[in-house]
Amino acid sequence: MRRRIMFAPTILLAAALLASCAGSSETEQSPATAESSSSTGSADDASQSADSQEFPDVIDAVLSANGDEFTVAVTISSPYDSAERYADGWRVLTTDGDVLAEHQLGHDHANEQPFTRTSSAFAIPDDVMEVIVEGRDQEYGYGGATVTVEVPR
């Protein structure tokens, strides 16, 4: 009998704590905050469900030079990848936002996550020391985590 009485306050306390946590998470993150965090590509994006993630994340990029031309091997992660919606490409940008190259993907990579593909050759101006690689979602466009790569010269 005594044990039942001791469990009751513990259960009530646990329920009160859970209720206060649930209420605070709803008020702490407004829809605007949720949108901005999903488009910034932060490490917190990994904790999002596949349904709520709007953009694929570029998780690695290796830039290779061959004379005056460059190729980039890009590794992308998109947990929502399916035939209905998938990461459909990436682009290479200067730090000023100028597009140097774009690569399109023609199908989903649902059974290959993350996946790596290599671009065709493209030029990088001599005064560009770093490039940014950004993924593209076929529904929402460009966004998500990016990778900045030093240009090998």
N, C-alpha and C positions, 0 to 999 in steps of 0.2 A: 504494500500500500504506500509506503513511504517513497518508493522509487517513482511511482506514477506522479506524485505531487512534485518531485524534483524535476521531472521531465517537462511538465507543463510550463513552468517559467522559461526553460531553455527553448522550447519550441516557440513560445510567444516572442521571445527576444529574437530568435533567428528569423521568424516571419516579419517582424518589424524592421530588421536590418535589410532584408531582401526587398521589402516594399519601398524603403527609403532609397535604396540604390536604383531600383527601377524608375522611380519618379525623377531622380536627379539626372539620369542619363538622357531622359526625354527632354528635359528643360535645358540641359547644358549644350546640346548640339542641335541647332536649328537646321532646317533643310538647306539654308544658304551655306552654313558651315560644312555640312556634309558634302555639298557640291564642290566647294573650293578644296576640300582635302582630297577628294577623289581625282581632281584634275592636276594636283600639284605633283603627284608621283612620289609621295613620301613613303617611308618604310611602313607607315600605318596602313597603306593601301593593301598590304598582304593580308590583313585581318578582315577585309571586306569580303562579303560573299560574292560569288561569281555573278549573281543576278544584279547586284548593285554596282559592280565595277563598270565604268563607262569606257575606259581606254585600256589597251594593252600596255604592258611595261617593257621597256627596253632594259634588259638586265646586263648586257655586255655588248661591246662593239670593238672589233679589231680592224684597224685601218692599215692597209698595206699599199706600198708604193711600187710602181713599175715605171721608171722613167718619170715622165710628167703626168702619168695617169695613176689613179688610186682606185682601190676596191675596198669595200667594207663588209666584214662578216658580222651580221647582227643577230643577237640572241634575244628573242621575244618571249614573254610569258603572258598568256591571256587565258585565264581559267574558264571563261565563258565560251571558248571556241567551239563552234558547232557548225553544221551546214547552214543553219538559219542566220547565224551572226558570228563573225570572226574577225581577227586582226587581218586587215587586207593590205598592209604595206608599212613602209617607213620612209623617212626622208632624212637627208643630211643637210644641216644648216650651218652657216657661219654664226659666230656669237652675236653678230648684228641682226640675224634673222633672215639673211639671204639664202634661198634654197639652192644648193649645189647639185643635188641628185635626189631622185625619188625612185622607189622600188615598189612594184605592185605584186601582191600575192593573189593567186587565182583560186585558192581553195582553203578550207579550214585545216587546222593542224591539231584537231581534237585529241588524236591518239599519240601526239608527239609534243609534250609540254615539259619544259620550254623547248623551242625549236630554233635552229640557226640556219640562215640563208645568206648567200653572198651576192652583192650587187654587181652590176656591169661596171666597166671602167668609167670614171668621170674625172674631171679636172678640179683642182683646188688652186685658187690664186696664190701666188708666192707670198703675199702679205698675210695670209690666214695661217695662224699658228695652232688653232684648236677648232674642232667642229663638234656639233651637237647632233646626236641621232635620236629621232623621235618617232614613236609608233603611231599607227593609224588604225582606227576602228571603222568598219564599214557603215555603222549607224551614226556615230558621234564625231567622226573625223579624227584629227590629230590631238594628242594629249597623253597623259600618263607619265610614268617615270622616264627620264631621258638619261643618256650617257654622253659625257663630254670626253672627247678623245684628242690627244695631242697629235698633230700632223707630223709623220716621220719624214724628215728632210735630210 
